[in-house]
Amino acid sequence: MFCQECHERPATLHFTKIVNGQKTEFHICEHCAKEKGEFLPGSNTFSIHQLLSGLLYGDPAISGTASPGLSQQSVLACPKCGMTYQQFAKIGRFGCSHCYEVFDSKLDPILKRVHGGNTKHEGKIPKRIGSGLQEKRELESLKKSMQQYILNEEFEKAAETRDKIRLLEKQKHQEKGE
Amino acid sequence: MSLEHFISEAISPWMKKEGPDSDIVLSSRIRLARNLENYNFPDFASREESETVIRKLHEANGDQEYGNWGKFEILSLDQLKPLAKRVLVEKHLISPHLAEQSKYGAVMLNADESVSIMINEEDHLRIQCLFAGFQLKEALKLAGELDDWLEEKVDYAFDEERGYLTSCPTNVGTGLRASVMMHLPALVLTKQISRIIPAINQLGLVVRGIYGEGTEAQGNVFQISNQITLGKSEEDIVEDLRGVVLQLIQQERAARNNLQQGLKIQLEDRIFRSYGVLANSRIIQSKEAAQCLSDVRLGIDLGVIQGISRSILNELMILTQPGFLQQYANEMLNPDERDILRATLIRERVELEEA
């Protein structure tokens, strides 16, 4: 079998692409594959970003603003790196960490879609820059459970939780006092 | 330690250690995506910004306190030849993205190659830890320590709500990708794998070939990893993956047992035929080599073939890829020449075992 690109060399690479149920087979030689940037294994793949941007474009809220006739007033852009929301929706990538803040109001539906309905970080907090956050999070969760105990009229447990909260807050003040 | 050292040996030192459940789980990997505050993400950064990021990492590395991982060597990608890059990709020390697309990419490697920190890939930092066998928790622990070590020295882009901020929204939150490489020949042979993969996908996990996204499984080796990085703790993500891997190990062992009981002679025939191909062929393509290596490795695991070390699969799978073959030959080879050299190398390696 000859390469379907150059029709000169024998085809040594054979792969099958399935896009939306449509099957396409490719038979090409090493040389043409290299030219197409397929020199490295795994590099010529339909990327997650293409997929993601497809999802983002499918979002009616975005396709509305994407229409060229619309006025410029709704252009949302990151002041730090210059990335506009439209660009972000197209490539599926943020330009800098600041973009998260700028596009924040639009992120929840996207994140829900990619992360199984989650929008809020529940994992590790960096030790140095996040010190204090850990305690804050613990306090919040304690306060939440105290409210729940009160609602359930489990006052003994609520009182226990209250004491824990007081202890934590006291520790916090002491640390600050030093 | 030099570049030579990283590209001349097919087997990274960490791979030589035998890990738990290594008859089925070839390796465990943890990857953490991290970015530095105040700099654009690598694909949108200026040359100056990218160089600053690399410089900061050089400074961090200059500090002489190392943990359980030893000293790092920092390699600049633009100083590597295409072949050297390819070899590093084949050893899974760098990603195809870093090798091909990153403008100012670099990588930090430790001596036993169990840690690789990619700089200016899709994110500023990609901390990767590789362990032999089924050791996800151990890999997570080491990655966490490295993360803490780096966080002492550089300012991470972190948000209370969204977690570690990454270039792609699919990595935000923990920035954690946990994956295991599994050899599942019996599940493939009994066609159970086609039922199992969709089930795994429904659990928020992804099954791929050995080179990540979009690649086909070669030699019955599958990579299984988490998809969701946000809204779960690192421990939960790893625990969920572990749970599925444990079940897969059981299923694969059960399938191997069934094959051995029901189709003993057919299975042995297949294993010894493949062994014959590896020991005798003069020309072999990578796909056939991968399939035969998988059969022989199964034969070793089942005790059908004796006196050959298990690591032969891992070693030859890497050694017989195009980059390594050319590295070994010390010249560029066309596909036909590679198929000949591949056959020679495999034959020599098998003979070495028999001696």
HADDOCK unambig.tbl for C-alpha pairs under 7 A between the chains (distance, minus, plus):
assign (segid A and resid 40 and name CA) (segid B and resid 86 and name CA) 6.60 0.50 0.50
assign (segid A and resid 40 and name CA) (segid B and resid 96 and name CA) 6.32 0.50 0.50
assign (segid A and resid 41 and name CA) (segid B and resid 211 and name CA) 6.70 0.50 0.50
assign (segid A and resid 42 and name CA) (segid B and resid 96 and name CA) 6.85 0.50 0.50
assign (segid A and resid 42 and name CA) (segid B and resid 211 and name CA) 5.33 0.50 0.50
assign (segid A and resid 42 and name CA) (segid B and resid 212 and name CA) 6.58 0.50 0.50
assign (segid A and resid 42 and name CA) (segid B and resid 213 and name CA) 6.97 0.50 0.50
assign (segid A and resid 42 and name CA) (segid B and resid 214 and name CA) 6.93 0.50 0.50
assign (segid A and resid 42 and name CA) (segid B and resid 215 and name CA) 5.71 0.50 0.50
assign (segid A and resid 43 and name CA) (segid B and resid 96 and name CA) 5.62 0.50 0.50
assign (segid A and resid 43 and name CA) (segid B and resid 97 and name CA) 6.95 0.50 0.50
assign (segid A and resid 45 and name CA) (segid B and resid 213 and name CA) 6.88 0.50 0.50
assign (segid A and resid 45 and name CA) (segid B and resid 214 and name CA) 5.53 0.50 0.50
assign (segid A and resid 46 and name CA) (segid B and resid 214 and name CA) 6.89 0.50 0.50
assign (segid A and resid 81 and name CA) (segid B and resid 40 and name CA) 6.58 0.50 0.50
assign (segid A and resid 92 and name CA) (segid B and resid 168 and name CA) 6.73 0.50 0.50
assign (segid A and resid 93 and name CA) (segid B and resid 167 and name CA) 5.52 0.50 0.50
assign (segid A and resid 93 and name CA) (segid B and resid 168 and name CA) 4.81 0.50 0.50
assign (segid A and resid 93 and name CA) (segid B and resid 169 and name CA) 6.85 0.50 0.50
assign (segid A and resid 94 and name CA) (segid B and resid 167 and name CA) 4.99 0.50 0.50
assign (segid A and resid 94 and name CA) (segid B and resid 168 and name CA) 6.30 0.50 0.50
assign (segid A and resid 95 and name CA) (segid B and resid 40 and name CA) 5.98 0.50 0.50
assign (segid A and resid 95 and name CA) (segid B and resid 41 and name CA) 5.64 0.50 0.50
assign (segid A and resid 95 and name CA) (segid B and resid 44 and name CA) 5.73 0.50 0.50
assign (segid A and resid 95 and name CA) (segid B and resid 167 and name CA) 6.70 0.50 0.50
assign (segid A and resid 96 and name CA) (segid B and resid 39 and name CA) 6.82 0.50 0.50
assign (segid A and resid 96 and name CA) (segid B and resid 40 and name CA) 4.37 0.50 0.50
assign (segid A and resid 96 and name CA) (segid B and resid 41 and name CA) 5.01 0.50 0.50
assign (segid A and resid 96 and name CA) (segid B and resid 167 and name CA) 6.98 0.50 0.50
assign (segid A and resid 97 and name CA) (segid B and resid 37 and name CA) 6.89 0.50 0.50
assign (segid A and resid 97 and name CA) (segid B and resid 157 and name CA) 6.25 0.50 0.50
assign (segid A and resid 97 and name CA) (segid B and resid 165 and name CA) 5.96 0.50 0.50
assign (segid A and resid 111 and name CA) (segid B and resid 169 and name CA) 6.94 0.50 0.50
assign (segid A and resid 114 and name CA) (segid B and resid 170 and name CA) 6.19 0.50 0.50
assign (segid A and resid 115 and name CA) (segid B and resid 228 and name CA) 4.84 0.50 0.50
assign (segid A and resid 115 and name CA) (segid B and resid 229 and name CA) 6.71 0.50 0.50
assign (segid A and resid 115 and name CA) (segid B and resid 230 and name CA) 5.96 0.50 0.50
assign (segid A and resid 116 and name CA) (segid B and resid 228 and name CA) 6.88 0.50 0.50
assign (segid A and resid 118 and name CA) (segid B and resid 230 and name CA) 6.19 0.50 0.50
assign (segid A and resid 118 and name CA) (segid B and resid 231 and name CA) 5.08 0.50 0.50
assign (segid A and resid 119 and name CA) (segid B and resid 230 and name CA) 6.73 0.50 0.50
assign (segid A and resid 119 and name CA) (segid B and resid 231 and name CA) 6.36 0.50 0.50
assign (segid A and resid 120 and name CA) (segid B and resid 161 and name CA) 5.28 0.50 0.50
assign (segid A and resid 120 and name CA) (segid B and resid 162 and name CA) 5.49 0.50 0.50
assign (segid A and resid 120 and name CA) (segid B and resid 230 and name CA) 6.60 0.50 0.50
assign (segid A and resid 120 and name CA) (segid B and resid 231 and name CA) 5.27 0.50 0.50
assign (segid A and resid 121 and name CA) (segid B and resid 161 and name CA) 5.65 0.50 0.50
assign (segid A and resid 121 and name CA) (segid B and resid 162 and name CA) 5.02 0.50 0.50
assign (segid A and resid 121 and name CA) (segid B and resid 163 and name CA) 4.97 0.50 0.50
assign (segid A and resid 121 and name CA) (segid B and resid 173 and name CA) 5.09 0.50 0.50
assign (segid A and resid 121 and name CA) (segid B and resid 230 and name CA) 5.48 0.50 0.50
assign (segid A and resid 121 and name CA) (segid B and resid 231 and name CA) 4.78 0.50 0.50
assign (segid A and resid 122 and name CA) (segid B and resid 231 and name CA) 4.98 0.50 0.50
assign (segid A and resid 122 and name CA) (segid B and resid 232 and name CA) 5.29 0.50 0.50
assign (segid A and resid 122 and name CA) (segid B and resid 233 and name CA) 5.33 0.50 0.50
assign (segid A and resid 123 and name CA) (segid B and resid 174 and name CA) 5.88 0.50 0.50
assign (segid A and resid 123 and name CA) (segid B and resid 232 and name CA) 6.03 0.50 0.50
assign (segid A and resid 123 and name CA) (segid B and resid 233 and name CA) 3.87 0.50 0.50
assign (segid A and resid 123 and name CA) (segid B and resid 234 and name CA) 5.75 0.50 0.50
assign (segid A and resid 124 and name CA) (segid B and resid 174 and name CA) 6.74 0.50 0.50
assign (segid A and resid 124 and name CA) (segid B and resid 233 and name CA) 6.83 0.50 0.50
assign (segid A and resid 124 and name CA) (segid B and resid 234 and name CA) 6.99 0.50 0.50
assign (segid A and resid 128 and name CA) (segid B and resid 151 and name CA) 6.97 0.50 0.50
assign (segid A and resid 128 and name CA) (segid B and resid 152 and name CA) 6.66 0.50 0.50
